[in-house]
């Protein structure tokens, strides 16, 4: 899970926890990082190579970077010699992660320019190794005035800079740009709707969820509406957020979860946060849409990645709680997950391939990490809320009474953070104390204790870490009977005490295997008393073969084996709970895949399937799957088709008649239609969006290319035109000529077009514009297109091209423009309005006319306007264009 020490990026990046696990596994398995460019101030390119070139060679590692609590896009290279006790850090990768400049000065020393001044490192203090320049970690921290700590548990270099708040100092801010296009004061800027309709034997069920957001006054608003098709629409969330420097306000109706032990609740009222590090704390993406991010808060939103078109299934105690189709972008998101501490350890997400009834390809355990719960030293946040209990804008919610909370968190030092909460919901009061600490080689640990006004208590402990190939993760929780009674309808039995523990300790064996011991206990009304201690193992004896065996939350084994006998062939065997499946796949070509499967489900029977899948490159292309099924002497079928109908609007149709369950009688197939609309909304129309439930300090810019197009040019010719932000290409227009730029911090940006992909006859009117961006809003920026033509030709036989000029005269005889022929004699003139012109070949020194041609521009670019020595003036054709490529 994410939190104050780990930021999740909703559209382009995988979750921070997954990145950390990947980095840890990569390095624990013995893979290493080396550089293959020359040493110096340039940033070297690091790639993974074997680190065993020599037994005496120092080990190079590539760690994640956490700069002022936020994940850096740049990994940081570390070095440790066999005789060293401290790590060295690559200056090149460090300054890139910190966005600083480095240069070489006299004597081979290195100078780093920081917001507080210059830091220098002499040649004697540096070590060059495999293309990078390393200095000892303590020395780098001292010279830069930073706190640098390598967290082996997360395999990340944690950096706290003294200049993280300088951006809020007016004296250091650059002079603001003049605004050409202002952000709206009131708008609907984001719209996402997902509708699922399923029919089975005439029984049709339909559900819908709609998210909206936009600007309103000095802040922004966000809403979530449930149902609205078969049932009356229900307002699940409606908030207005205002950011004012160190303070942050929220007014409205929202589910609140502020502590890993205290039960979540719905609050209709006001919330306010105040911190001494707003740039660090508020700029993170609160995973659950909370006003202030908190890594260990009870779950309300879960995000992840899986195969496009597959199924993500959220399971509680092994039973399906929520289910959704994974989007065409390979992402899934569960919202409104039951926010109760008793549920946390029993939640899993099963990831299925594209077939409806299947064995999951993997099962992700859901848990928080203690190493994500700390604040930088000296950082504190005060967070409070008060109002009515329940969703008062939803008439179906029967909650009554008042509710409120207060929380204070403080980073005592770089290794310890503390947390205190008081909370009241209706007639029940709670108090909680907690702390999270980094204990060096023992990893990171967190502990929380709570008690309610009825005298019932609760506690939990979680920890994780890794060192020298060893890794561990632990979780223990106890809730007295009645601790959460009456607070959350999803609790299975709040009147009985519940206990649960989970621990895993393991080691990487070389570069191809991991073994561990997993211990778990669970004691509640739903599961009874469970206790198990079992082995888990992951082994990759060859690059093409991987094997895995792990116990699930109940201690029952899940197995998987994957083998690629050839680049286009794949064989797999998986087992989960009461189902096991064997599958063989073969890629006929890049767009078509053939698959044969055999499924065994305990107490039900066996099912064979043969599938042909088409999945061409590109989201706008239709992909489909056809399947024939056989089970119990009965036949069935499977069909799935999906595509993005227009940018931002996708649809998926699934038809399944499963003979394993339904037989081959007259029973109807199950038909499921899933439609997702995700748009950025502006006055110029709809563009593909990327809605995120998180309350982030970001906005967007959206617009379109407009104007009257000449005959023969359709709107599809306006696709793939580059749009730049501050001179850097950031996106392209879609098939209808619209574009959307998201994830922009509030400020003023220079927005322009890269016209290379525009039809040669069109030109965007106006120069680049300074556009204002505000949190939660999309600013509209349209570019009008004008018919602008031109001509091209060649000069031959008139001497050196350097002494010649091509002049374009209008119908009134006035000079319009003038160009110089190339060294080969070719010339080209652009941006001419339709009309009549005369082209003159002139000498550069005197301007004397050597030859001329008449030219008429109507709706096409004119080629072949050549000046050849000896050809009479005006003899060349003037208006017949050459075929365009």
N, C-alpha and C positions, 0 to 999 in steps of 0.2 A: 504494500500500500504506500501511497505517497503522503507527504506531509511537509513540515517546515524545512526538512533537510533534503528533500527530494522533490523535484518539480516534474510533473507530467505534462507533456505538450500534446493537446488534444488531437492535432491533425496530422503532423509529419513524423512524430517520434514514438517508440514503444515505451511502456511504463518504466519509471526509474528503477523499481525493484527488479524488473526483468533484466534491465541493463546491468545492474550490479551483479545479479546471479550469473549472467553470461560472462561478465568480466572475471568474476571469481573462478568460475569453472574453467575458463580458458587458461588462466594463469596457473590454477591448481593442477591442471592436467599437464603442465610442463611446457606449454607453448610460450614463446617469448617474442619480444619485439626488438627489431633492430632498425637502424637508419641506413639509407644508402645514398645520401647526398653528402657533399663536403661540409665540414664544420664551418661555422660562421653565423652571422646574424640571420641568415635566411631560415625559414621554417622547414626542417627536413621532412621527407615523406617516410613514415614508419610503416613497416609491413611485418607480418608474422613470419619468423623463420625459426629453425631449430636453434636453441641456445647452447648446443653442445659441441660447437666447433672446436673448443679446447676446454680441458678441465680447469685450466687456469684463467679462462676468460670470465670477466664479470658478467653477472646476469642483468639483462635489460628487461624491464616490464612496462607495460602500457596501462596506466591507471585512469579511471574516470576522474574528472575534475569537478569539485563543488566549490564555486566561487561565491562567497557571501551567501551561502545557503542555496544557490541556484546551480543547476547542472550546466556545465559548460559544454558547448558543442565540440570542443577540442579535447582530445585525450592528452595526458601528460606522461612523458617518458621518465622512468625512474631507473636508477642504476645502483647495484650493490655488489661490491667486490667480496670475494670469499673471506677476506680478512677484515672487512669493514663491519662496524656495528650500526652505522647510520646509512640511510639512503642518500643518493645524490639525485638531483633533479635537473632535467634538461632545460637550459635557459631558453632555448628556442621554443619549445612547446609551452613552457610556463608563461612567457610573455604573450604568446598567441592567445592562451586561455584568459589572460588578464587584459587583453586588448591594449598592450603597451608597445613601444618602439624600442628596438635594440640595435646597437651599432658597434663597430670595432673602432677603438681609439688607439692612441700611441702605446707602443710596447706590447701589442697584441691583447690589450685589455678589452673588456666589454662594458658598455654603458647602457643602462636601461633608464628611459625617461618615464617617471611616474608623476601623478598629479601633485606630489609633495616634493619633487625634485629629482635629481639624478642619483642613481645607485650604480657603483662601479665594482667590477670584479677583475682583479689582476690575472695575468696569464698563469701565474703560479697557483692561483686558487681554483683553477678550472682543470678539468680532465676531458680530453677529446676521446670519444669512443664510438666507432661505427657511425660517423657522420654527425654526431651531436656533441654539444658542449655541456658538461655536467659540473655542478657545484654542490657541496654538501648542503643538505636540507636546512640545518640550523643556521648556516652562514647565509643562505638565501633569505631566510626569514628575518635575520638581523639587518641585513643591508636594505631590504625592501620595506622594513617596518611592518611586516605581515605576520600573522600566525599561520604556520604551515604544519599540518599534522597528517601523516599517512595512516588512514584507517584500514587496517588489514581485513577487518570483518567485511567491510563494504568494498574493499579494494578501490579506494578513492583517496585522492589527495584533497584534504579539506583546507580551504584557504579563506581566512578572514582578513580583509583589507582595511586599512585605516581611512581609505578615501571613498568607502561605499556610499556615504551620505553627501559627498561633495556636490552631486547633481542637484541637491536641493538648496545649494548656496547661491543666491542671486549673483554674487560678485563673479562667480566662475561661469555663469551661463553665457552662451554666445548670443549675439544680438538676434532677436527673433526675425524670421522672414516676414515680409509683407504677405498677407493672406489674400489670395485671389478668389478662392472658393471656400466659404465658411461651412462648418459642420451644421447640421440641422438642430434646432432647439426642441423639436418634437417630431418623432418619426416612428414608423414601423420599419426596422432595418433588418431583422432576422426572422425567418419563418421556417419551422421544420414540423412536418406532419407525417405520422406513420399510421397506416391503416392496415389491419389484418382481418380478412374475412375468410371463414372456413365453413365448408359445407360437407356434411356426412349424412347420407340417407335422408335428405330433406331438412335436416336440422342445421340451420345456418346461424353462426355466431360471428359478430363483428365487434372489434375493439379499435379504439383510436386514441392517439396521444398527440397533442399539438404544443409546440414550444414557440413562443413569440418573444421578441425583445426589440428595444430601440431607445432613442433619446427622449428625455423629458426634462426640460429646464436645465438646471446645472448638473443633473445626474442622469441615470438611465434606468429603465424598467425592464422587468423580465416576468413572464407568465408561463404557466403550464396548465393546460386544460385536458382533462380526461374524458373519454366517451364522447357523446354528442351525436351518435348515429342511432344505435338501438335504444340508448338511454339518454336522459338529460345530461348535458355537459356539466362537469364538475370542475371547479377551480381548485386545483391542487396546490398551486403556488402563484402568488402575485406579490412582487416586491419592487421597491424603488430604492436605488443605491446611490449614495453621494460620497465622493472621496474629497477630503479637504486636508491635504498634507498628512500629518500624523494621525488624523482622525478619519474614521470610516463609519458611515451610518447606513442602516437598512430599516425601511418601514414597510410593513405588509405581513403577509401570511407565508410562513416557511417552516419546514421541519428542521429542528435544531438537535445537534448531537455534539457535545463539547468535550466528552471525557470517555475513555475506554471502558469504564465501569458503569457509569450512570446511564439509565435508559433514555432513549431519545423521545422527543415529544414535538407536537405541532404548536407553534406560537404565532398568534395574530397580534402584532404589536410593533415595538421598536427594538432595534439592537444597535449597539455602538461599540467600537473598538478604538483604542488609542495606544500607540507604540512609539518608541524612540527610533525604530528602524523601519519606516514605512516602505522604503524602496525594496528592502529585503523581504519583508513579511507579506505585504499586500500584492506584490508583483507575481507571487507564486500562484499557481492555478489550484484553488481549493477543489479537491477531487469531488467532494459532495455538494458543491455549490454553496458552501458555508461562507459567511462574511470573512472569517479568519481561518486559514488552513490549519489542520491539526492531524498529524500522521496517524495517531492511534484511535481516532474517533470511531464510534460504531458505524458500521457500513451503511451508507445510503445510496452510493453510486459505485458500480464496478465497471471498469473498462478493460479491454484486452484485444488481442488480435487472433485471427484464425483464417482458415481457407475461405476465400470469397464464395458465397453461396452455401456455405456449410451451416451448421447449427451450433449455437452456444446455449448450453442448458445450465442454469443456476440450480443447484441441488442443496437441499437442507436435509440432513440425515439420510442422504442417498435418494431422496424423493424429489421429483421435479418441482421447483418453486416458480421459476420463470423460464421462458424459452423464447429464443428469437433467431431469425435468419441473419447470418453474418453478412454485412454489406459488401457491395462490390469493391469497396476500398479495403476489405479485409479486416474491418473493425466491428466490435460489438460493444454495447453499453447497456447495463442493467440499471434502472433508476428505481427509486423508492424501495430499495432493499430493506427488509425488516431491520430496524436499528435497535437491536437489543444485545447486550453483552453475552447473554446466555447462548445466542445463536452463532457467535463469531467463529468458534473453532469447528463447527459442524458444516460450514459452507464450503462448497466446491463448485468449480465451473468445468463441466464436461464439454469438450470440443469434438464435434462430429464432422465428418466429411459431408458431401452433398446429398447422400441418401437419407430418407426420413427416419427409418428404423435401422439402427446400426450400432456398432461398438465404437465408443469414442477413441479418437486417435491419441488423445491425452486428457488428463484430468488435472486441473490446476487447483491446488489448495489455496484458500484465501486466508491470509494472516497478515498482521502488522509486524514491522521489524523495529526492535528497540533502537537500533542505530539511526532511525529516521526521526526520533522524537526530540532531539536536542536543538537548542537555540545557540547562536553564536554568543560568545562571552559578552556580557553587558547588555544584551538585548532583552527587553521586557515588553509585555503586551497586557493590557487591561481590557477585558471583553465582558459586556453586560447586555442583558435583554429583559424586557418586561412587557406584559400584556395579558391577553386572554388565552386560555388553554384551548387548543383545537383549531381546526380549519373553519373559522367562522364565516368565510365566504362560500363554504360548501354546505348546502342544506342537509346533506346526508350524514354529516358528522355530528354525533350526539355528545361530543366532549363538552364539559362545562367547567366553570371555575377559572381561576387565574393561574398564571405561570410566570416564572422569571428565573434568572441565573446570574452569577458573577464568577468570572474566572480570571486568575492572575498567573502568568507564566514568566519565568526569569532564567536567563542563562548565567548561572553563578560564575562559571569559568568555561574554558573550552572543553571540559570533560563532564560538566554537571549542569543539568537544568532541573528546575522544580516547578510544580504545578499545584494550584489549590482552586477548588470549585465549591460553590454552594448553589443549590438548585431547589426550586419548589414548583411542584405541579399539582394543582388542585389542593388537596389537603395533605399531601405527602411531601416531606422535606428530605433533602439529601446533602451530605457533605463528603468531600473527597480530597485526599492528599496524594501526591505522586512525585516521583523523581526518575530521571533518565541519566545514565552515566556511562562514559567510556572508561573501561578498566584495563586499557592496554592490551596485553596478550590474552586476557580473559574475555575480550570482546565487549559488546555493548549490552547493557541490562537496564530494564525499567521495572518499577514496582508501583502499584497503586492500591490504595485501600479506601473504602467508602462505608458509610453507615446512613441509614434512613431514620426518620423520626419515630418509627415503630420499634427501633432497636435492632433491626436486621442489618447484617454487615455483608461485605464482599471484599475480595482482594484478587489481584492477579499479578503475575510476574512473567515477563518475557525477555528473552535474550538471544543473541546470535553473534557469530564471529567466525574467524578462520585464521589459521596460522600454520605456515610450513606444510601445506597440503591437507591439514586437518580442518574440518568445518563442523559447526554445530548450530542448532536452533532449538529453542525450548519455550514452552508456554504452559502455564498452570493457572487455573482459575477456580474460585469457590464463591458461590452465592448462597447465603442463608435463605431458608424458606421465607417467602413473603417479601424479599428484598425488592423485586420489581412487580409485585402483584398489582394488577389494575392499571398498569402503565402502558402496556403494549399488548394488543390483541393477538399478536403472532407468537407470544410465549406459549410453549406447549403446556407447561404446568408450573406456574409461579408459586404455588403453595408448598412445594417440596424443595429441599436443598438440591443444588446441582454442583457437580464437580467434574472437571475435565483437565487432563494433562496431555501434553505432547512433547516428545523430545527426540531429536535425531542427532547422532554423533557419527561422523564418518571421515574417510580419508581417500584422497586421490592416489591411485596406484599407477605411477608412471603417467603416460599421456593418453591412456585409452580406457581407464576404468575408474569407477568410484564405488566404494562399498560403505555401508553405514548400518547402524543399528537403530531401529525405530521403536519407541515405546509410547504407548498411549493408554489412557484410561478415560472412561466416560460413564457418568452415573446420573441419569435423569429418568423422567417418567416415560419418555419415548423409547429409549434404548436399553433401559434396565442397567445392569452393571456390566461394563465391558473393560477388559484389561488384556493387553497383548504386548509382547516383545518379539520383534521379528527383524530379519535381515532385509536390506534393500540393496540392489546392485544395478549399476549401469555399466555396460561393457561394449566397447567398439573394437573388436579384434582386427577389423579391416575398415578402410574408409567406406566401403560399400555395405558393411554389416553392423547393425547396432542392436543390442539386446537390453531389456530393462525388466525389472521385477520390483514392485513396490506395494506395500500394504496401504489400503485406503483408510478412511477415518475410523472404520469398524475393525480394522486389522485383517480384512480379507484381501488376498493378493490380486493385483492387476498385473498382467503380463503384456509385453509387446516385443515384437521382433520385426525388423525392417531390413530388407536386403535388396540391393540394386545389382543384379547380375550383369546388367549392361546399362549404358547411359539412358536408354529409352524404356527400360523394363524395371518394374518394381514388384516385389513380393512382400507381403506383410502378414503377420499373425498377431491378433490382439485379443485380450480377454478382460472384461470388466463386469463385476458383479455376476449376474447369471447368464451373461451372453459372451460368446466368443465368435470370432470371424477370421476367415482366411480370405485374402484378396490377392489377385494378380492383375497388374496393370501394364499396358504397353502403349506408348505414344506413337501413333501411326505417323504423325507429323506434328509440327508445332501447334496446330489448332485442334487436332482430334486425338482422343484417348479412348482405348478399349479396356474394359475392366470386367473381370469375372470374380464373383464372390460366393462364399458359402458361410451362412450364418447359423449358429446353433444357439437356441434359447432354451434354458432349462425349463422343464415341465411344459413346454410349448411345442418344440420340434425343430426341424431344420428347414432352411430356405436357401435356394440357389438363385443367383441373379447374374444377368449379363447386361452390361451397360455400354452405350456409346455416348461420349461426351464431346461437345464442341465448345471450345472456349478460345475464340480468336483474341488477338491482341487488341486492346482498346475498350474502354467502358461503353462506347456508343455502339458497339457491335453486339448483336444478339448471341447469347450463349445458351445452349440447351443440352439436356440429357435425356436419352431414351433408354428404357430398361425393360427387360422381360424377367419375370419372377416365377419361381416354381416352388411349391411346398405342399406336402400332404396330398399328393396326387391332384393338386389344383394349380391353376395358372393365375398370374396377376401381371400388373404392368406398372411402370413408373414413368412419369414425364415431368420435366422441369424446364422452364424457359425464363430467361431474364435479360433485360437490357436497360440502358439509360435512354428513356424515350426522348428526352431533351435534357440539356445540361441542368442538373439539379433534380430531375424527376426520373426515378427508376421504378420498375415494376418487375415482379417475379410471380410466376404461376407454377403451382406444384399440384400434380395429380397422382395419387397413389391408390392402387388396389392391391393390398398385401394378402396373398393367399395364406400366409402363416397365421394370420389372425382372422381374416374374413372368409376364407375359403373361396370357391369359384361360383357360388350361388348368385342370387339376384341382388345381393347387397351392393350398395352404391360405393364408388370410390370416395376417398377423402380429397377434396379440392381446396386448396389454400391459395389465396391471392394476397400478396403483400405489396403495398404501394408506399413509397417514401418520397416526399417532396422536401427538399432542403435548399432554400434559396436565400441569397442576399437580395434585399428589396430596396429599390430606389425608384425615383420618378421615371427613369428611363427604361424600367422593366425589371425582369428577374434574371439573376445570374446564379450559377452554381455556388452554393454557400458551403458552410461547414460549421453548423450550430454546435455550441459547446455550453453545457449547463453551468460551467464554472463562472463565478463572478470575478472576471479578470479585468484589469485596467488596460483594456485593448479596444480598438475600434477597427473600422475598415473603410475602404474606398471602393466604390462600384460605379460603373458607367457603361457607356456603349458608344460605338461608332455610328454616326448618323449622316443624313444627307441623301439627296437624290442620286441614285446610281445610274450610270449610262446604260443604254440598251445592251443586253447580253451579259450583264453582270448581276448575279444574284447575291443575296445576303450571305450565302455560304462562302463567297470569295473574301469575306471579312474575317474569316477564322485565322487563328494562329498569328495575329499581329502582336508583337511584343509590347508590353507596358513596363516602363521603368520607374523605379523609385529612387530619387536622388542619384540618378545616372546609372543605377544598376538594374538590369533586367530582372523582374520579379514574377511576371505571369504572362499569359497570352489570352487573347480573346477567344471565346468559344465559337461554336458553329453559327450562332446568330449575331456575332459581333459584340457580345457583352463581355465584361471582365469583372473580377472581384479580387481585391487585395485584402486579406485578413491578417489578424495577429499584429496590428500596428499599435505601438504605444501612442498615447495622446501627444500631439505636437503638430508641426507643420512640415509637410513633405513636398518635394518637387516631383510632380507626376508628368510624364511625357510618353510619347509613342516611339517605338522602334519601327520605322516604316518599311523595313526590308521586305516584309511579307504582304504589304499592301499591293493590290493590282497597280500596274505601272501607270494607269490613267488617273489614279486617285492620289490626293494629298490631304493630310489632316490640317484643317485650318487652325490658326493660332499656335503660339509657342507653348512650351511646357508651362504648367501652372503650379502655384504654391497652394496646397490643399490642406485644410485643417482637419485633424482627426480628434474625435472625442470618444471617451469610453462608452461602449455599448451602442454606438451609432455608426451608420454607414453614410459617408459623404458622397454625393453624386457628382461625378465629373464626366461629362460627355465631350467627345471630340467630333466636330462636324467635318465631313468629308466633302471635298470640292473636286470637280473635274479639272485636272491639271495635266496637260499633255507635254509633248516635246518632240524633238527630232534628233537624228543621229546620222552620221555619214563619215566620209574619209576624204582627206586632201592628198592628191598625188601629183607629182611633177611640178610643184611650185616652190621647190627648194626646202631649206631647213624649216621644220615646223616651229622651232623656237622663235622665228621671226614673223610668224603669221598669227592672225586672230580671226575668230568666227564671230560676226556681229549679227544680232537679231533685231530687225527694225519692225515696228508696228505699222498698221495701215496708214497712220499719219506721218510716217517717215521718221519718228523719234526712236532713239536707241532704247531697246528694252533690256538687253543683257549682252554680255560679251564673254567668250570662253577661249581658251588656248588649246589647240590640237595637241594630242599626245606626241611622243617621240616617233610613233609609227604613223602619225597622221590622222588617227581617229579622233572624233569629237562627239560630244553629246550635250544637249541642252534640255533641262527639265523645268517643271513648274510654270508652263505657259498656258494661259487661258485660251479657250477656243477662239479662233478668229483667223484673219489673214495676216501674213508676215512676209518679210523678205530677208533671206539669208545672204550675207555678204562676206566674202573672203577678203580680208584686209591685211596690209603690212602693219607690223607692230610699231615701227618707228614713225612712219608718216601718216598712217591711217588711210592710205590710198586703197581704193577698191580694185581688186584684181579680177573678181568674178562675182556673180550674184545669181540667186535662185528664188523664184516665188514659192510660197508655201501656204497651204490652207489646212488648219487644224479644226477638225469637227468633233469626233468622238474617239479617235485612236491616235496612239503614238506613231510618228512618221519616221521610217527608216530610209536608208538609201539616198540621202541627200549628199551626194558626192561632188567634189570639185576635182576634175581631172584636167590636166594641162592639154589645151587644144580643143576642148569641148566648148561649143558656143554657150554663152551665159543664158541661163533660163531653159536650156534644152532638156535638162534632166527632169524626170517626172516629179511632180510636187506632192501629190496626195495619195499615191498608191503605197500602202504599207507593206513591208515584208511580213511574211507569216511569223507570228510570235511563238516562241517555244512553249 
